[in-house]
Amino acid sequence: MSLFRTSHYTETYPAGRVTLPVGSPLYVGVSVEERDSSFAVVLEDCYATQSSNPDDSIQHPLIQNKCPTDRQQVSVIESGSSLHARFSALLHNDYRDVYLHCSLSLCERTSFSCVPPCTSRTYRSVSNSDRLSTLSIGPIMWDKSPE
């Protein structure tokens, strides 16, 4: 999982601490080292915490049940169509450090439609995919100083 500099998803920030201006959108990309292109990566659940612990009791959901929790703040760009998944998020917070965590699954595209049909209704499905371990990035810090 990587944090990208722009919505083009071409240039990543280095791993570790990243400092962004307050109000900057987060561009997050995930890819899997899978050689078989009949599989696709699906974003299952993504959330922000103030600690590096993905099991932190205080979680701020961004994607739940494969769909954005708030379409004004979170946009899923790609999920379920290839070995890459991407989303952007605007976090309105006063936290010093933010960590992002995502659980993913691999879905077999030849047998199933893997792109989540997110609508205004909550999407739930019988899982046709294998869950992968949760990935985390961070800390992301917000620079509140004026430019």
C-alpha positions in Angstrom: 0.0 0.0 0.0 1.4 3.4 -1.0 0.5 7.1 -0.6 0.7 8.9 -3.9 1.6 12.6 -4.5 -1.2 13.3 -7.1 -4.4 11.9 -8.5 -2.4 10.5 -11.4 -1.1 7.7 -9.0 2.3 7.7 -10.7 4.7 9.1 -8.0 4.7 7.7 -4.4 5.9 9.3 -1.2 8.7 7.3 0.4 7.7 4.8 3.1 7.4 6.2 6.6 6.5 9.6 7.9 4.8 11.9 5.4 3.9 15.6 6.0 1.1 17.2 4.0 -0.5 20.6 4.0 -3.8 20.6 6.0 -6.7 19.9 3.6 -4.7 17.9 1.2 -6.5 14.8 -0.3 -4.9 11.4 0.3 -4.3 9.3 -2.8 -3.9 5.7 -1.8 -2.9 2.8 -4.0 -2.6 -0.9 -3.4 -1.2 -3.6 -5.6 -0.6 -7.3 -5.1 2.4 -9.3 -6.3 0.1 -11.8 -8.1 1.1 -13.1 -11.5 -2.4 -14.5 -12.4 -4.4 -11.6 -14.0 -7.6 -13.6 -13.6 -7.6 -12.2 -10.0 -8.5 -8.8 -8.8 -7.8 -6.8 -5.6 -10.9 -5.7 -3.8 -10.8 -3.0 -1.1 -12.9 -4.5 1.7 -12.5 -2.0 4.6 -10.2 1.0 5.0 -10.0 3.2 8.0 -7.8 5.8 9.8 -6.5 5.6 13.3 -4.2 7.8 15.4 -1.9 4.8 16.1 0.0 2.3 14.0 -2.1 -0.5 15.5 -4.8 -1.7 13.0 -6.8 -3.0 16.0 -6.9 0.4 17.6 -10.3 0.8 19.3 -10.9 4.2 17.8 -11.3 3.8 14.0 -12.5 6.4 11.5 -14.0 4.3 8.6 -13.3 5.4 5.0 -14.5 2.2 3.2 -16.8 -0.3 4.8 -18.2 -3.5 3.1 -16.3 -2.5 -0.1 -17.9 0.9 -0.4 -17.1 4.5 0.6 -18.7 5.5 3.9 -19.1 9.2 2.7 -19.0 9.9 -1.0 -18.3 13.5 -0.3 -15.0 12.6 1.4 -14.0 9.2 -0.1 -13.8 8.1 -3.7 -13.0 4.6 -4.8 -11.2 5.0 -8.1 -10.5 1.3 -8.7 -11.4 -1.8 -6.9 -12.2 -5.3 -8.2 -11.1 -4.7 -11.8 -7.3 -5.6 -11.7 -4.4 -6.3 -9.4 -4.4 -2.7 -8.4 -6.9 -0.8 -6.2 -7.0 3.0 -5.6 -9.0 5.5 -3.6 -8.8 9.1 -2.5 -9.9 10.6 0.8 -10.2 14.0 2.4 -9.7 13.8 6.1 -11.0 16.6 8.3 -9.2 16.2 11.5 -7.0 17.8 14.1 -4.9 14.7 14.7 -1.1 15.0 14.7 -0.4 11.6 13.2 -2.8 9.6 11.1 -2.3 6.0 10.0 -4.3 4.3 7.2 -5.3 0.6 7.3 -6.9 -1.4 4.6 -8.1 -5.0 4.5 -8.2 -6.5 1.0 -9.3 -9.6 -0.7 -8.4 -11.4 -3.9 -11.4 -12.1 -6.2 -11.4 -14.5 -9.1 -12.6 -12.3 -12.0 -13.2 -15.2 -14.4 -16.0 -16.6 -12.2 -17.4 -13.6 -10.4 -18.1 -9.9 -10.9 -15.5 -8.4 -8.5 -16.3 -4.7 -8.8 -18.5 -3.8 -5.9 -21.9 -2.3 -7.0 -21.9 0.6 -4.5 -25.1 2.5 -4.5 -27.0 4.4 -1.8 -27.9 1.1 -0.2 -25.4 -0.8 1.9 -23.7 -3.5 -0.1 -23.4 -6.9 1.4 -22.4 -10.0 -0.5 -21.5 -13.6 0.0 -17.8 -13.5 -0.2 -16.4 -14.9 -3.4 -12.9 -13.9 -2.5 -10.0 -14.7 -0.1 -9.2 -12.1 2.6 -5.6 -10.9 2.8 -3.9 -9.5 5.8 -4.5 -5.8 6.7 -2.0 -3.3 5.3 -1.0 -0.1 7.0 0.8 3.1 6.0 1.8 6.1 8.1 2.2 8.2 10.0 0.8 11.1 7.9 1.2 14.4 9.6 -0.6 17.6 8.8 1.4 20.9 8.4 -0.8 23.7 9.7 1.6 26.5 9.0 0.6 29.1 6.4 2.4 28.9 3.1 
